[in-house]
Amino acid sequence: MITEIIQKISISLNIAVCNIAMLLRIGLLGKAVSPGITQVINIFNKESLLKRIKKVITMLKYNY
């Protein structure tokens, strides 16, 4: 499910999936390299995940 959401975001923003995944990794873990993004996402509870993803969205808006 999360991979489909990331794919839709990639298409709508015209940003490669790998770039979105990297920004998510940085936003969630503070690192550009990690296990698969779905594994990373699964370690967070919903509230914490959404809070961190909102920060990533802000990064996307100002950098792309």
SEKOLTI-364610 format. One line per field, with one value per residue (C-alpha): y, x, z; residue in one letter. Coordinates in steps of 0.001 Angstrom, whole numbers, plus 524288, in hexadecimal, padded with zeros to 5 digits. Layout:
N
v (Y,...)
u (X,...)
w (Z,...)
aa (a,...)
//
This chain:
64
v (80000,809D8,806E9,80A4A,81726,81A91,81733,82033,82B2C,82903,82A4A,83608,83D83,83882,83424,826F4,81CDF,81B37,829C5,82947,81D3B,823FC,82FFE,8273D,8202A,82D05,83242,825E4,82159,82CA4,82412,822B5,81439,80A44,7FDB5,7FE27,809AA,800F2,7FAA5,80803,80CCD,800DB,803D8,8106A,81201,81943,8265C,826F2,822B3,82D14,837C3,83444,832BD,8406F,84556,83E00,84408,85171,84DDC,8499F,85631,85EB7,85686,85284)
u (80000,80A8C,811FE,805E4,80472,812B9,81112,80531,80C8E,817F5,80F34,807A5,813F7,81C10,826BC,82D7D,82946,83759,83826,82B94,8306B,83D4B,83647,82D79,83963,83FD1,83357,83086,83E12,84730,84ECF,84E8C,851B5,84932,841AE,8364F,82D34,821A5,829A2,82D75,81F67,81AAD,82312,81B9A,80E50,8045D,80523,813E3,81451,80AA3,811BC,81EA0,81897,812E6,820C5,82506,819E4,81E8D,82C3F,826BA,81F21,82B02,83501,82DB3)
w (80000,803A3,7F71D,7EF20,7F66D,7F425,7E5BB,7E493,7EB54,7E222,7D64C,7DB3C,7DF09,7D38E,7DCF8,7DC01,7E61C,7EA86,7EDB2,7F582,7FCBF,7FFD1,80520,80D3F,812A7,81625,81C22,823D1,827A3,824EB,81B6D,80CA4,80D1C,81419,811F7,8086E,80A58,80DB8,8188D,81D9D,81D86,824DC,830D1,833F6,83A1D,831EB,83910,838E3,82AB1,82643,82DB4,82761,819D9,81AED,81CE7,810B4,808EC,80D1E,80874,7FB47,7F981,7FBBE,7F46F,7E829)
aa (m,i,t,e,i,i,q,k,i,s,i,s,l,n,i,a,v,c,n,i,a,m,l,l,r,i,g,l,l,g,k,a,v,s,p,g,i,t,q,v,i,n,i,f,n,k,e,s,l,l,k,r,i,k,k,v,i,t,m,l,k,y,n,y)
//
